[in-house]
Amino acid sequence: MRLRTAFLALTSAFALFLTIPGTASAAEGEFSYRYVDKDGDIRVGSLVDPPSKKCIEIPEIADWDVSAFRPRNNTDKRAVVFKDGDCESDAYFSLRPHGGHGSERLLLRSVVFS
């Protein structure tokens, strides 16, 4: 009888542990992209360990009307890149984790990680 009660208590504790909401996580790794600076030079930018489930506007181009291009997703989460700055446009593309990438023609202004 005691074994059954101990088993029930242990099972209940485990079930309670599974229902506790987890903390927000970050995508581990680096997301890189190219952009043209104000002098017309191509630069490389990156986001290292970016937060998940949060829209991130590409910081180097946020204040002017250009787009970044050639994204590389070397994080452990799926990245969805958007052509606008607020992750809401219909123009988006999904990049798989661990090496997903786009060409020079894939333009982006913001990204969100799963």
N, CA and C atoms as an extended XYZ file, in Angstrom:
342
Properties=species:S:1:pos:R:3:atomname:S:1:resname:S:1:resid:I:1 pbc="F F F"
N         0.811       -1.185        0.000 N   MET     1
C         0.000        0.000        0.000 CA  MET     1
C         0.861        1.258        0.000 C   MET     1
N         1.940        1.280        0.782 N   ARG     2
C         2.817        2.461        0.830 CA  ARG     2
C         3.497        2.690       -0.513 C   ARG     2
N         3.849        1.614       -1.178 N   LEU     3
C         4.495        1.739       -2.487 CA  LEU     3
C         3.558        2.399       -3.489 C   LEU     3
N         2.283        2.022       -3.441 N   ARG     4
C         1.296        2.619       -4.341 CA  ARG     4
C         1.138        4.120       -4.043 C   ARG     4
N         1.099        4.510       -2.787 N   THR     5
C         0.960        5.913       -2.399 CA  THR     5
C         2.195        6.710       -2.819 C   THR     5
N         3.369        6.132       -2.632 N   ALA     6
C         4.604        6.806       -3.041 CA  ALA     6
C         4.646        6.981       -4.559 C   ALA     6
N         4.226        5.940       -5.287 N   PHE     7
C         4.190        6.018       -6.746 CA  PHE     7
C         3.211        7.096       -7.206 C   PHE     7
N         2.035        7.175       -6.575 N   LEU     8
C         1.034        8.170       -6.926 CA  LEU     8
C         1.559        9.582       -6.652 C   LEU     8
N         2.225        9.770       -5.536 N   ALA     9
C         2.785       11.074       -5.196 CA  ALA     9
C         3.873       11.483       -6.191 C   ALA     9
N         4.740       10.546       -6.548 N   LEU    10
C         5.810       10.823       -7.504 CA  LEU    10
C         5.238       11.149       -8.879 C   LEU    10
N         4.244       10.391       -9.320 N   THR    11
C         3.611       10.639      -10.611 CA  THR    11
C         2.924       11.995      -10.630 C   THR    11
N         2.248       12.348       -9.562 N   SER    12
C         1.572       13.651       -9.466 CA  SER    12
C         2.578       14.794       -9.506 C   SER    12
N         3.677       14.639       -8.809 N   ALA    13
C         4.711       15.677       -8.813 CA  ALA    13
C         5.293       15.855      -10.204 C   ALA    13
N         5.525       14.767      -10.903 N   PHE    14
C         6.054       14.835      -12.259 CA  PHE    14
C         5.063       15.523      -13.201 C   PHE    14
N         3.778       15.189      -13.078 N   ALA    15
C         2.746       15.828      -13.906 CA  ALA    15
C         2.674       17.327      -13.625 C   ALA    15
N         2.798       17.717      -12.384 N   LEU    16
C         2.803       19.136      -12.030 CA  LEU    16
C         4.016       19.831      -12.629 C   LEU    16
N         5.161       19.189      -12.605 N   PHE    17
C         6.378       19.757      -13.191 CA  PHE    17
C         6.193       20.023      -14.681 C   PHE    17
N         5.521       19.115      -15.381 N   LEU    18
C         5.313       19.274      -16.818 CA  LEU    18
C         4.348       20.403      -17.156 C   LEU    18
N         3.487       20.795      -16.231 N   THR    19
C         2.512       21.843      -16.510 CA  THR    19
C         3.024       23.235      -16.175 C   THR    19
N         4.149       23.348      -15.500 N   ILE    20
C         4.713       24.655      -15.168 CA  ILE    20
C         5.240       25.293      -16.445 C   ILE    20
N         4.799       26.516      -16.757 N   PRO    21
C         5.264       27.140      -17.999 CA  PRO    21
C         6.759       27.409      -17.967 C   PRO    21
N         7.402       27.213      -19.097 N   GLY    22
C         8.840       27.457      -19.198 CA  GLY    22
C         9.148       28.931      -19.377 C   GLY    22
N        10.367       29.278      -19.170 N   THR    23
C        10.787       30.656      -19.373 CA  THR    23
C        11.066       30.890      -20.851 C   THR    23
N        11.058       32.142      -21.247 N   ALA    24
C        11.347       32.480      -22.642 CA  ALA    24
C        12.771       32.064      -22.977 C   ALA    24
N        12.933       31.545      -24.158 N   SER    25
C        14.255       31.085      -24.545 CA  SER    25
C        14.786       31.920      -25.692 C   SER    25
N        16.035       31.765      -25.930 N   ALA    26
C        16.677       32.464      -27.033 CA  ALA    26
C        17.136       31.442      -28.058 C   ALA    26
N        17.241       31.899      -29.280 N   ALA    27
C        17.831       31.056      -30.313 CA  ALA    27
C        19.336       31.079      -30.086 C   ALA    27
N        19.944       29.934      -29.945 N   GLU    28
C        21.382       29.886      -29.715 CA  GLU    28
C        22.110       29.816      -31.041 C   GLU    28
N        23.084       30.687      -31.200 N   GLY    29
C        23.858       30.728      -32.426 CA  GLY    29
C        23.839       32.118      -33.038 C   GLY    29
N        24.238       32.181      -34.309 N   GLU    30
C        24.364       33.473      -34.991 CA  GLU    30
C        23.498       33.514      -36.247 C   GLU    30
N        22.808       34.617      -36.407 N   PHE    31
C        22.047       34.910      -37.615 CA  PHE    31
C        22.768       36.070      -38.289 C   PHE    31
N        23.230       35.871      -39.509 N   SER    32
C        23.987       36.936      -40.183 CA  SER    32
C        23.279       37.377      -41.462 C   SER    32
N        23.660       38.537      -41.946 N   TYR    33
C        23.053       39.141      -43.131 CA  TYR    33
C        24.021       40.167      -43.698 C   TYR    33
N        23.757       40.608      -44.894 N   ARG    34
C        24.540       41.659      -45.542 CA  ARG    34
C        23.658       42.899      -45.683 C   ARG    34
N        24.273       44.061      -45.730 N   TYR    35
C        23.561       45.301      -45.991 CA  TYR    35
C        24.534       46.292      -46.611 C   TYR    35
N        23.997       47.291      -47.276 N   VAL    36
C        24.820       48.338      -47.882 CA  VAL    36
C        24.765       49.549      -46.960 C   VAL    36
N        25.946       50.028      -46.516 N   ASP    37
C        25.977       51.166      -45.605 CA  ASP    37
C        25.790       52.483      -46.366 C   ASP    37
N        25.800       53.588      -45.646 N   LYS    38
C        25.545       54.902      -46.246 CA  LYS    38
C        26.607       55.322      -47.248 C   LYS    38
N        27.779       54.710      -47.180 N   ASP    39
C        28.847       55.008      -48.141 CA  ASP    39
C        28.786       54.105      -49.369 C   ASP    39
N        27.824       53.181      -49.386 N   GLY    40
C        27.689       52.271      -50.516 CA  GLY    40
C        28.510       51.001      -50.401 C   GLY    40
N        29.125       50.781      -49.244 N   ASP    41
C        29.931       49.575      -49.027 CA  ASP    41
C        29.067       48.452      -48.462 C   ASP    41
N        29.341       47.223      -48.890 N   ILE    42
C        28.629       46.066      -48.349 CA  ILE    42
C        29.251       45.683      -47.015 C   ILE    42
N        28.404       45.560      -46.009 N   ARG    43
C        28.825       45.194      -44.652 CA  ARG    43
C        28.119       43.917      -44.229 C   ARG    43
N        28.675       43.251      -43.234 N   VAL    44
C        28.071       42.061      -42.656 CA  VAL    44
C        27.600       42.409      -41.253 C   VAL    44
N        26.357       42.084      -40.968 N   GLY    45
C        25.805       42.278      -39.634 CA  GLY    45
C        25.369       40.934      -39.083 C   GLY    45
N        25.159       40.880      -37.777 N   SER    46
C        24.701       39.621      -37.193 CA  SER    46
C        23.948       39.861      -35.895 C   SER    46
N        23.125       38.884      -35.568 N   LEU    47
C        22.430       38.818      -34.288 CA  LEU    47
C        22.926       37.547      -33.614 C   LEU    47
N        23.480       37.678      -32.418 N   VAL    48
C        24.018       36.530      -31.696 CA  VAL    48
C        23.077       36.181      -30.552 C   VAL    48
N        22.676       34.915      -30.495 N   ASP    49
C        21.728       34.413      -29.491 CA  ASP    49
C        20.494       35.320      -29.376 C   ASP    49
N        19.792       35.559      -30.488 N   PRO    50
C        18.637       36.459      -30.459 CA  PRO    50
C        17.460       35.859      -29.688 C   PRO    50
N        16.594       36.707      -29.131 N   PRO    51
C        15.436       36.191      -28.399 CA  PRO    51
C        14.446       35.498      -29.339 C   PRO    51
N        13.743       34.524      -28.816 N   SER    52
C        12.724       33.811      -29.595 CA  SER    52
C        11.379       34.508      -29.464 C   SER    52
N        10.547       34.338      -30.495 N   LYS    53
C         9.168       34.816      -30.507 CA  LYS    53
C         9.056       36.330      -30.326 C   LYS    53
N        10.055       37.064      -30.761 N   LYS    54
C        10.051       38.525      -30.678 CA  LYS    54
C        10.518       39.074      -32.022 C   LYS    54
N         9.774       40.027      -32.558 N   CYS    55
C        10.159       40.627      -33.827 CA  CYS    55
C        11.401       41.494      -33.622 C   CYS    55
N        12.403       41.273      -34.446 N   ILE    56
C        13.645       42.038      -34.358 CA  ILE    56
C        13.845       42.768      -35.677 C   ILE    56
N        13.880       44.085      -35.609 N   GLU    57
C        14.188       44.874      -36.801 CA  GLU    57
C        15.703       44.897      -36.963 C   GLU    57
N        16.167       44.736      -38.191 N   ILE    58
C        17.615       44.725      -38.437 CA  ILE    58
C        18.172       46.084      -38.015 C   ILE    58
N        19.021       46.125      -36.985 N   PRO    59
C        19.412       47.399      -36.373 CA  PRO    59
C        20.185       48.351      -37.279 C   PRO    59
N        21.033       47.834      -38.138 N   GLU    60
C        21.878       48.706      -38.965 CA  GLU    60
C        21.090       49.485      -40.014 C   GLU    60
N        19.910       48.998      -40.359 N   ILE    61
C        19.134       49.660      -41.417 CA  ILE    61
C        17.795       50.190      -40.915 C   ILE    61
N        17.557       50.136      -39.627 N   ALA    62
C        16.253       50.498      -39.068 CA  ALA    62
C        15.863       51.941      -39.361 C   ALA    62
N        16.820       52.838      -39.425 N   ASP    63
C        16.514       54.258      -39.573 CA  ASP    63
C        16.485       54.753      -41.010 C   ASP    63
N        16.706       53.899      -41.982 N   TRP    64
C        16.648       54.352      -43.362 CA  TRP    64
C        16.013       53.314      -44.257 C   TRP    64
N        15.647       53.734      -45.435 N   ASP    65
C        14.797       52.936      -46.309 CA  ASP    65
C        15.595       52.034      -47.251 C   ASP    65
N        16.286       51.047      -46.683 N   VAL    66
C        16.995       50.025      -47.459 CA  VAL    66
C        16.699       48.681      -46.813 C   VAL    66
N        17.083       47.629      -47.469 N   SER    67
C        16.871       46.279      -46.927 CA  SER    67
C        18.197       45.557      -46.797 C   SER    67
N        18.236       44.631      -45.862 N   ALA    68
C        19.370       43.713      -45.770 CA  ALA    68
C        19.118       42.579      -46.759 C   ALA    68
N        20.115       41.753      -46.987 N   PHE    69
C        19.988       40.658      -47.940 CA  PHE    69
C        20.927       39.525      -47.556 C   PHE    69
N        20.791       38.404      -48.235 N   ARG    70
C        21.623       37.205      -48.050 CA  ARG    70
C        21.701       36.740      -46.583 C   ARG    70
N        20.549       36.441      -45.981 N   PRO    71
C        20.569       35.979      -44.583 CA  PRO    71
C        21.107       34.557      -44.458 C   PRO    71
N        21.738       34.282      -43.317 N   ARG    72
C        22.250       32.954      -42.976 CA  ARG    72
C        21.799       32.644      -41.550 C   ARG    72
N        21.053       31.572      -41.398 N   ASN    73
C        20.556       31.203      -40.079 CA  ASN    73
C        21.384       30.064      -39.495 C   ASN    73
N        22.321       30.400      -38.654 N   ASN    74
C        23.134       29.399      -37.970 CA  ASN    74
C        22.754       29.317      -36.494 C   ASN    74
N        21.456       29.530      -36.210 N   THR    75
C        20.944       29.342      -34.858 CA  THR    75
C        20.283       27.974      -34.773 C   THR    75
N        19.802       27.636      -33.588 N   ASP    76
C        19.113       26.357      -33.414 CA  ASP    76
C        17.596       26.487      -33.547 C   ASP    76
N        17.109       27.634      -33.977 N   LYS    77
C        15.666       27.872      -34.162 CA  LYS    77
C        15.383       28.273      -35.602 C   LYS    77
N        14.164       28.031      -36.066 N   ARG    78
C        13.728       28.474      -37.391 CA  ARG    78
C        13.624       29.994      -37.372 C   ARG    78
N        14.095       30.637      -38.434 N   ALA    79
C        14.019       32.092      -38.576 CA  ALA    79
C        13.073       32.421      -39.717 C   ALA    79
N        12.154       33.335      -39.468 N   VAL    80
C        11.264       33.820      -40.515 CA  VAL    80
C        11.637       35.278      -40.762 C   VAL    80
N        12.082       35.563      -41.992 N   VAL    81
C        12.497       36.923      -42.344 CA  VAL    81
C        11.365       37.615      -43.093 C   VAL    81
N        11.218       38.911      -42.837 N   PHE    82
C        10.149       39.705      -43.420 CA  PHE    82
C        10.721       40.874      -44.205 C   PHE    82
N        10.013       41.262      -45.250 N   LYS    83
C        10.446       42.376      -46.080 CA  LYS    83
C        10.153       43.724      -45.417 C   LYS    83
N         9.264       43.744      -44.414 N   ASP    84
C         8.966       44.983      -43.699 CA  ASP    84
C         9.671       44.990      -42.341 C   ASP    84
N         9.536       46.091      -41.617 N   GLY    85
C        10.239       46.235      -40.351 CA  GLY    85
C         9.491       45.766      -39.128 C   GLY    85
N         8.236       45.298      -39.275 N   ASP    86
C         7.483       44.914      -38.088 CA  ASP    86
C         6.967       43.472      -38.113 C   ASP    86
N         7.565       42.634      -38.935 N   CYS    87
C         7.240       41.202      -39.014 CA  CYS    87
C         5.764       40.937      -39.299 C   CYS    87
N         5.144       41.803      -40.089 N   GLU    88
C         3.717       41.618      -40.353 CA  GLU    88
C         3.356       41.539      -41.831 C   GLU    88
N         4.296       41.712      -42.727 N   SER    89
C         3.939       41.721      -44.141 CA  SER    89
C         3.659       40.319      -44.659 C   SER    89
N         3.037       40.265      -45.811 N   ASP    90
C         2.794       38.993      -46.479 CA  ASP    90
C         4.045       38.497      -47.194 C   ASP    90
N         5.057       39.356      -47.290 N   ALA    91
C         6.313       38.995      -47.947 CA  ALA    91
C         7.286       38.489      -46.887 C   ALA    91
N         7.371       37.165      -46.738 N   TYR    92
C         8.262       36.562      -45.751 CA  TYR    92
C         8.850       35.272      -46.302 C   TYR    92
N         9.903       34.792      -45.641 N   PHE    93
C        10.555       33.560      -46.052 CA  PHE    93
C        11.086       32.875      -44.802 C   PHE    93
N        10.947       31.572      -44.732 N   SER    94
C        11.378       30.793      -43.578 CA  SER    94
C        12.734       30.145      -43.850 C   SER    94
N        13.636       30.268      -42.885 N   LEU    95
C        14.974       29.675      -42.985 CA  LEU    95
C        15.125       28.604      -41.911 C   LEU    95
N        15.499       27.410      -42.314 N   ARG    96
C        15.653       26.317      -41.359 CA  ARG    96
C        16.821       26.612      -40.396 C   ARG    96
N        16.809       25.977      -39.238 N   PRO    97
C        17.940       26.136      -38.311 CA  PRO    97
C        19.201       25.449      -38.838 C   PRO    97
N        20.340       25.812      -38.280 N   HIS    98
C        21.631       25.174      -38.569 CA  HIS    98
C        22.001       25.218      -40.054 C   HIS    98
N        21.991       26.406      -40.631 N   GLY    99
C        22.494       26.538      -41.998 CA  GLY    99
C        21.527       27.002      -43.052 C   GLY    99
N        20.280       27.288      -42.693 N   GLY   100
C        19.345       27.796      -43.690 CA  GLY   100
C        19.816       29.155      -44.196 C   GLY   100
N        19.682       29.398      -45.488 N   HIS   101
C        20.179       30.659      -46.030 CA  HIS   101
C        19.358       31.099      -47.233 C   HIS   101
N        19.483       32.369      -47.547 N   GLY   102
C        18.823       32.955      -48.697 CA  GLY   102
C        19.855       33.580      -49.612 C   GLY   102
N        19.430       33.885      -50.823 N   SER   103
C        20.342       34.449      -51.822 CA  SER   103
C        20.458       35.965      -51.674 C   SER   103
N        21.213       36.541      -52.578 N   GLU   104
C        21.370       37.992      -52.641 CA  GLU   104
C        20.028       38.677      -52.898 C   GLU   104
N        19.099       37.959      -53.525 N   ARG   105
C        17.809       38.541      -53.883 CA  ARG   105
C        16.802       38.515      -52.747 C   ARG   105
N        17.072       37.762      -51.676 N   LEU   106
C        16.148       37.704      -50.545 CA  LEU   106
C        16.359       38.932      -49.664 C   LEU   106
N        15.414       39.859      -49.714 N   LEU   107
C        15.512       41.108      -48.958 CA  LEU   107
C        14.772       40.977      -47.631 C   LEU   107
N        15.300       41.590      -46.583 N   LEU   108
C        14.666       41.541      -45.284 CA  LEU   108
C        14.909       42.830      -44.520 C   LEU   108
N        13.950       43.149      -43.648 N   ARG   109
C        14.071       44.275      -42.715 CA  ARG   109
C        13.847       43.838      -41.277 C   ARG   109
N        13.235       42.646      -41.086 N   SER   110
C        13.005       42.146      -39.737 CA  SER   110
C        12.991       40.624      -39.750 C   SER   110
N        13.109       40.047      -38.551 N   VAL   111
C        13.172       38.595      -38.408 CA  VAL   111
C        12.555       38.202      -37.064 C   VAL   111
N        11.963       37.010      -37.042 N   VAL   112
C        11.469       36.432      -35.792 CA  VAL   112
C        11.914       34.973      -35.752 C   VAL   112
N        12.319       34.517      -34.567 N   PHE   113
C        12.799       33.145      -34.375 CA  PHE   113
C        11.738       32.346      -33.625 C   PHE   113
N        11.568       31.076      -33.999 N   SER   114
C        10.537       30.237      -33.377 CA  SER   114
C        10.918       29.844      -31.964 C   SER   114
